[in-house]
Amino acid sequence: MLKSLPLLFLLVTAVCLRASAQNGCTDPRASNYNSGAVFNDGSCQYAATTTPLTTKAQFPSEVVESSGLQYTDQRLWTFNDSGNEPILYRLDPDLGTIQQQVRISNFGNADWEDIATDAQFLYIGDFGNNNGDRRDLRILRIRKADIGADAATTVSAEAIQFSYPDQTNFNPGTNNHNFDCEAFFFANDSLHLFTKNWADLKTTYYTVPATPGTHVARRRASFNVNGLITAADLNAAGTEASLLGYNQTNGATFLWLLFDFPSNGFLQGNKRRIELPNALFIGQAEGLAFTSRYTMLLSNEQVLVGSLTIPARLYELNATQWLAPTLPTASKQPQTASFTIFPNPASHTLRVQSQTPFGDGARLLLQDLQGRIVAATNLGPGATDQQLDLQHVTTGVYVLRIHSGKGAFFSKVVVQ
């Protein structure tokens, strides 16, 4: 029993520290940024933001209904929508030309909608469900090592069968329900699905094990996206994710950028909507893939609008300005205090000294380059010397923030 006391003490201390710390919006780009917030509570709000897309290529005639997109191992993969051949196309990511065709030998294309990846496998989401009546929802798992380099090849797939725990009506009518899905990605041994809710224009977040067999999806959360989600992806670092969608009423096309979230809590962090060009200009956007931490490729299905043809194209979007870490601009810099920070680089302990008392309500925060708090302490109003424990901080570059009623002070800190 005595051996468990240190762990219990740490747990109680962590809970108490969290409870006493202020929650709020920690993104300086948000309209409701709270400079005193220590923990991000996902409440950040942003001004309406619109951006163009860069056209990279037009797809060949074999790929007119690009319904999913994935970039992995410097390879770009896509496929056509429901009713087409069960073929994966590897494309040149700059030219859009076909470099390889991979046929799935043991499953058809009932309604392929998105594609995900991990280190060993490609996953094809055969879970499109416009009518809401499918009882054969599945994700096809293909071993990358089986694909090879031949221009045309055939592989077999394993099936991950699943059902929704909350679906009881399998005759809701076409586009009149919340159990369609066109978006998912892989993370932490699971597949993370985001539904296309025709009935309420939200998305529901489920997880499914990334292993063959029959599973019941686990419902995690719901989010009002005000549209129909058609694709999702998580960058290779696992630090930012994105949801692509459109509104069928007015053709509005959008991205929801998800960032500064806890592990697997993709809807618990910041959520910023970026308005893209209307579907009249870019077609029905269906594919999404990160190619670097902040850069994405998008694709659309070919659309006919009267006599107008909007061809299937490949687009690029750089989201650095909304996702890259940024330091807040202090409204006023401290005039009566100067600080000495040492050692820097630091290893186990960082020490901060002030020529004058820190002041009432002062806080010392160490943030990583994603803006997340990795160490924090309150400063006594009469104190002029404070140590920050770095024992559990990994090596890297951080930002030290000293915040009080006098203003804010920022400094780069290296932990080694």
C-alpha positions in Angstrom: 0.0 0.0 0.0 2.8 2.4 0.9 4.4 1.8 -2.5 1.3 3.2 -4.2 1.3 6.5 -2.3 3.8 8.4 -4.6 1.7 7.5 -7.7 -1.5 8.6 -5.9 0.2 11.8 -4.8 1.2 12.6 -8.4 -2.3 11.9 -9.7 -3.9 14.1 -7.1 -1.4 16.8 -7.7 -1.9 16.7 -11.4 -5.7 16.9 -11.0 -5.4 19.8 -8.6 -3.0 21.7 -10.9 -5.3 21.2 -13.8 -8.3 22.3 -11.8 -6.5 25.5 -10.7 -5.2 26.3 -14.1 -7.4 28.4 -16.5 -8.9 26.7 -19.5 -9.7 28.7 -22.6 -8.6 29.4 -26.2 -4.8 29.3 -26.5 -4.5 30.2 -30.3 -3.4 33.8 -30.7 -5.1 33.8 -34.2 -8.5 33.2 -32.7 -10.9 36.1 -32.1 -11.4 34.9 -28.5 -7.8 34.2 -27.6 -7.2 34.1 -23.9 -3.6 35.0 -23.0 -4.1 33.7 -19.5 -5.3 30.3 -20.6 -3.0 27.4 -19.8 -5.1 24.5 -21.2 -6.8 24.6 -24.6 -10.5 23.7 -24.1 -11.4 23.7 -27.9 -13.4 26.9 -27.6 -11.4 29.0 -30.2 -13.4 31.0 -32.7 -12.2 32.4 -35.9 -13.1 35.1 -38.4 -14.6 33.9 -41.7 -11.7 32.8 -43.9 -11.7 32.2 -47.7 -8.9 30.9 -49.8 -8.3 29.9 -53.5 -6.8 26.6 -54.5 -3.8 26.0 -56.8 -4.6 23.7 -59.8 -1.9 21.2 -60.3 -3.3 18.8 -62.9 -6.3 17.5 -64.7 -6.9 13.8 -64.3 -6.9 11.4 -67.2 -10.1 9.9 -68.6 -9.6 6.8 -66.6 -10.1 8.7 -63.4 -13.2 11.0 -63.8 -14.7 10.2 -60.4 -11.8 10.6 -58.0 -13.5 9.8 -54.7 -10.5 9.4 -52.4 -6.9 10.5 -52.2 -3.9 9.3 -50.2 -0.2 10.3 -50.3 2.2 7.8 -48.7 5.8 6.7 -49.4 5.9 9.5 -52.0 3.1 7.8 -53.9 -0.3 9.3 -54.6 -3.3 7.0 -54.8 -6.9 7.4 -55.9 -9.8 5.5 -57.3 -13.2 6.0 -58.9 -16.5 6.1 -57.1 -19.2 3.4 -56.8 -20.0 1.1 -59.7 -16.6 1.4 -61.3 -13.8 -1.2 -61.5 -12.1 -2.2 -58.2 -8.8 -0.5 -59.3 -6.4 1.7 -57.4 -4.6 4.2 -59.5 -1.1 5.5 -58.6 -0.7 9.0 -60.0 2.1 11.4 -60.6 1.5 14.0 -57.8 2.6 16.8 -60.0 1.2 15.8 -63.4 -1.8 13.7 -62.5 -0.8 11.0 -65.0 -1.3 7.3 -64.2 1.9 5.4 -63.1 0.3 2.2 -61.9 -3.0 0.3 -61.8 -3.7 -2.1 -58.9 -6.8 -4.3 -59.3 -8.4 -5.9 -56.2 -9.2 -9.5 -57.1 -11.6 -10.6 -54.4 -13.8 -7.6 -53.8 -15.8 -5.3 -56.0 -16.4 -1.5 -55.7 -19.7 -1.3 -54.0 -19.1 2.3 -53.0 -15.5 3.1 -52.4 -15.2 6.6 -50.8 -11.9 7.2 -49.1 -8.4 5.7 -48.6 -6.2 5.7 -45.6 -2.7 4.3 -44.8 -0.3 3.1 -42.1 3.2 1.8 -42.4 2.2 -1.6 -43.8 -1.2 -1.3 -45.3 -3.6 0.7 -47.5 -7.2 0.9 -46.4 -10.1 1.4 -48.8 -13.3 2.6 -47.3 -16.1 0.7 -49.0 -18.7 2.3 -46.7 -20.6 4.7 -48.9 -24.3 4.4 -47.9 -26.5 7.0 -49.6 -29.6 4.9 -49.1 -28.8 4.0 -45.5 -29.6 0.4 -46.0 -26.2 -1.3 -46.3 -25.5 -4.2 -43.9 -22.2 -5.0 -45.6 -20.1 -1.9 -44.6 -16.4 -2.8 -44.9 -12.9 -1.5 -45.1 -10.5 -3.3 -47.4 -7.0 -3.8 -46.2 -4.2 -4.2 -48.7 -0.6 -5.0 -47.8 1.7 -2.5 -49.5 4.4 -5.1 -49.9 2.0 -7.0 -52.3 1.7 -4.2 -54.7 5.1 -4.2 -56.2 6.2 -1.9 -59.1 4.6 -3.4 -62.2 2.5 -0.9 -64.2 -0.5 -3.2 -63.9 -0.9 -5.7 -61.1 -3.5 -7.6 -59.1 -3.7 -8.1 -55.3 -6.1 -9.5 -52.8 -7.6 -7.7 -49.8 -8.7 -8.5 -46.3 -12.1 -7.2 -45.1 -12.7 -5.2 -41.9 -16.5 -5.5 -41.6 -18.3 -3.1 -39.3 -21.7 -1.7 -38.3 -22.9 1.4 -36.4 -24.0 0.8 -32.8 -26.7 3.4 -33.0 -28.3 2.5 -36.4 -31.7 0.7 -36.0 -33.5 1.9 -39.1 -32.2 0.4 -42.4 -34.9 1.9 -44.6 -34.6 5.7 -43.9 -34.8 6.8 -47.6 -32.1 8.1 -49.8 -30.0 11.0 -48.4 -32.3 11.1 -45.4 -30.2 9.8 -42.6 -26.9 10.1 -40.7 -25.2 6.7 -41.5 -23.4 7.5 -44.7 -19.6 7.8 -44.6 -17.0 9.0 -47.0 -14.1 10.0 -44.7 -11.5 8.3 -42.5 -7.9 8.0 -41.6 -5.6 5.7 -39.6 -4.1 6.6 -36.2 -2.9 4.7 -33.2 -4.0 1.2 -34.3 -7.5 2.3 -35.2 -9.5 3.6 -38.2 -11.2 7.0 -37.5 -14.4 7.5 -39.4 -16.3 10.8 -39.9 -19.8 10.4 -41.2 -21.6 12.3 -44.0 -24.8 13.3 -42.2 -27.6 14.0 -44.7 -30.2 14.6 -42.1 -28.5 17.1 -39.7 -25.4 18.3 -41.6 -23.2 17.2 -38.7 -20.5 14.6 -38.7 -20.3 11.7 -36.2 -16.9 10.4 -35.2 -16.5 6.6 -34.8 -13.5 4.3 -34.5 -13.1 0.8 -35.8 -10.2 -1.6 -35.1 -7.7 -1.8 -38.1 -7.8 -5.6 -38.0 -9.8 -8.0 -40.3 -13.0 -9.3 -38.7 -16.5 -8.1 -37.8 -16.7 -5.1 -35.5 -19.1 -2.7 -34.0 -17.9 0.8 -34.5 -17.4 2.9 -31.3 -19.1 6.2 -31.3 -16.8 9.0 -30.0 -18.3 12.4 -30.7 -20.4 14.6 -33.0 -19.6 18.0 -34.5 -21.7 20.4 -36.4 -19.8 20.9 -39.7 -22.8 22.6 -41.5 -22.3 20.4 -44.6 -21.5 17.0 -45.9 -18.1 15.5 -45.1 -16.5 13.7 -48.1 -12.9 13.2 -47.0 -10.5 13.2 -44.0 -6.8 12.9 -43.5 -4.2 13.2 -40.7 -0.7 14.4 -41.5 2.2 12.0 -41.0 3.3 13.7 -37.8 -0.2 13.1 -36.3 -0.4 16.8 -35.2 -3.0 18.2 -37.6 -6.0 16.7 -39.4 -8.6 18.0 -41.8 -12.1 17.3 -43.0 -13.3 18.2 -46.5 -16.9 18.8 -47.4 -19.6 20.7 -49.3 -23.1 22.0 -48.9 -25.4 20.5 -51.5 -27.9 23.4 -51.3 -25.5 26.2 -52.4 -22.3 24.4 -53.5 -20.2 25.9 -50.8 -17.0 23.8 -50.3 -15.0 23.9 -47.2 -12.2 22.4 -45.0 -12.3 22.0 -41.3 -8.8 22.2 -39.9 -8.3 20.3 -36.7 -5.2 21.0 -34.5 -3.9 21.3 -31.0 -5.9 18.3 -30.0 -5.1 15.6 -27.3 -4.2 12.1 -28.5 -7.1 10.7 -30.4 -9.3 13.6 -29.3 -9.4 15.0 -32.8 -12.6 17.0 -32.2 -11.5 18.3 -28.8 -8.9 20.8 -30.0 -9.1 23.8 -32.3 -11.5 23.6 -35.2 -11.2 26.2 -38.0 -13.4 26.4 -41.1 -11.7 27.5 -44.3 -14.1 28.3 -47.2 -12.9 27.0 -50.6 -14.1 28.0 -54.1 -17.6 27.0 -54.9 -18.4 23.6 -56.5 -19.3 25.5 -59.7 -15.6 26.2 -60.0 -13.9 23.2 -58.5 -16.6 20.5 -58.8 -17.7 18.2 -56.0 -14.6 17.9 -53.8 -14.1 14.3 -52.7 -10.4 13.6 -52.1 -8.0 14.9 -49.5 -4.4 14.0 -48.6 -1.6 15.7 -46.6 1.7 15.7 -48.5 3.6 17.5 -45.7 2.7 18.8 -42.3 0.7 21.8 -43.6 0.2 21.1 -47.3 -2.7 19.1 -48.8 -3.8 17.8 -52.2 -7.5 17.8 -53.0 -9.4 16.1 -55.8 -12.9 16.4 -57.3 -15.3 14.2 -59.3 -16.1 15.4 -62.8 -19.4 17.3 -62.7 -21.8 18.3 -65.5 -23.8 21.5 -65.0 -26.0 22.0 -68.0 -23.6 22.4 -70.9 -20.7 23.1 -68.6 -18.2 20.3 -67.7 -16.1 20.7 -64.6 -13.3 18.1 -65.1 -11.7 16.0 -62.4 -8.7 17.9 -61.2 -5.9 17.8 -58.6 -5.6 20.9 -56.4 -3.1 22.0 -53.8 -3.6 24.0 -50.6 -0.9 25.3 -48.2 -2.4 25.8 -44.8 0.8 27.0 -43.0 -0.7 30.4 -42.2 -3.5 28.8 -40.2 -1.7 25.8 -38.7 1.9 26.7 -38.1 2.8 27.7 -34.5 2.7 31.4 -33.9 3.6 33.5 -30.9 1.0 35.9 -29.4 1.7 39.6 -29.7 1.7 41.0 -26.2 -0.6 44.0 -25.8 2.0 45.6 -23.5 5.5 44.6 -22.6 6.7 44.8 -19.0 8.2 48.1 -18.3 9.3 47.7 -14.7 10.7 44.2 -14.8 13.5 42.5 -16.7 14.1 38.8 -16.6 17.2 36.5 -16.6 16.6 33.0 -17.9 19.3 30.3 -17.3 20.7 27.9 -18.1 19.7 28.0 -21.8 20.0 25.3 -23.2 18.6 23.6 -20.1 18.3 20.0 -19.1 16.6 19.3 -15.7 15.7 22.7 -14.4 15.1 26.2 -15.8 15.5 29.2 -13.6 13.9 32.6 -14.0 15.0 35.7 -12.0 13.4 39.1 -12.0 14.8 42.5 -10.9 11.4 43.2 -9.3 8.7 41.0 -7.9 6.7 39.0 -10.6 3.5 40.5 -9.4 0.1 39.2 -8.5 -1.4 36.4 -10.6 1.9 35.8 -12.6 2.4 32.5 -14.4 5.4 30.8 -16.0 4.5 28.7 -19.0 6.6 26.5 -21.3 5.0 25.8 -24.6 6.0 23.5 -27.5 6.0 24.8 -31.1 2.3 23.7 -31.4 1.4 26.0 -28.6 0.7 23.2 -26.1 1.7 23.7 -22.5 4.4 21.2 -21.4 5.3 22.8 -18.0 3.7 25.5 -15.9 3.8 27.1 -12.5 2.2 30.0 -10.7 4.6 32.7 -9.4 4.2 34.2 -6.0 3.4 38.0 -6.0 6.5 38.8 -4.0 8.8 36.3 -5.6 11.8 37.3 -7.8 13.2 33.8 -8.4 11.5 30.7 -9.7 12.5 27.3 -11.0 10.7 25.3 -13.6 11.0 21.5 -13.5 12.0 20.0 -16.9 12.4 16.4 -15.8 9.5 15.2 -18.0 10.0 17.6 -20.9 11.5 16.0 -24.0 14.4 17.5 -25.9 13.6 20.2 -28.4 12.9 23.9 -28.9 10.2 25.6 -26.7 8.8 29.0 -26.0 8.9 30.3 -22.4 6.0 32.7 -21.6 6.0 34.9 -18.5 2.5 36.4 -18.1 1.3 38.8 -15.4 -0.7 42.0 -15.0 2.3 43.9 -16.2 2.3 42.3 -19.6 3.9 39.3 -21.3 7.4 38.3 -22.0 8.5 35.6 -24.4 11.8 33.8 -24.9 13.1 30.8 -26.9 14.3 28.0 -24.7 16.2 24.8 -25.8 15.8 21.7 -23.7 18.5 19.1 -24.1 
